[in-house]
Amino acid sequence: MADVRIILSGLWVATMLIYLLGDVLRLFAGHMTPGEMDGEPATQTMWLGAAVIMLIPIVMVVLSLTLPYPAIRWVSIVVAVLAVVFNLFGLPYEGWYDNFLLFVSFVFNGLVIWYAWTWTSAVP
């Protein structure tokens, strides 16, 4: 079996790609207007907030590979739980595809939690 660090890193990459796919499909489906958030013109602060949120899974990829055990175990659990809670506030989305992708991201976040929770060794 692959090292838990590699599995966690891969799950975070997959989660990030799901978020990006949802954004792209929302644009193509017409469920988003470029330059707006929630029907209002987006401000620089809103774009910064979106950038920070989208950076979380990217940072988790790096941390999964570099942060020492057991710190990465607990950081993974906390961040995955917070990601699920954050995304629950957006439900339901207009498109079925978006709700499906969000469900898949919940599965991946659940796997992050499960792998981190059951991780019992700091073997590299």
Number of C-alpha atoms within 10 A of each C-alpha: 4 6 11 22 24 13 19 26 22 16 22 26 16 17 22 19 15 18 16 13 15 18 15 12 15 18 13 11 11 10 13 16 14 11 11 13 14 8 10 9 12 13 12 9 9 13 14 11 12 12 11 12 13 14 13 15 23 17 14 23 22 13 18 24 16 11 14 12 17 13 11 19 24 14 18 25 20 12 17 24 16 13 17 18 12 12 14 13 8 10 11 12 13 10 14 10 15 20 16 13 16 23 15 15 24 20 15 21 25 17 17 24 22 13 18 21 13 10 15 12 9 12 7 9
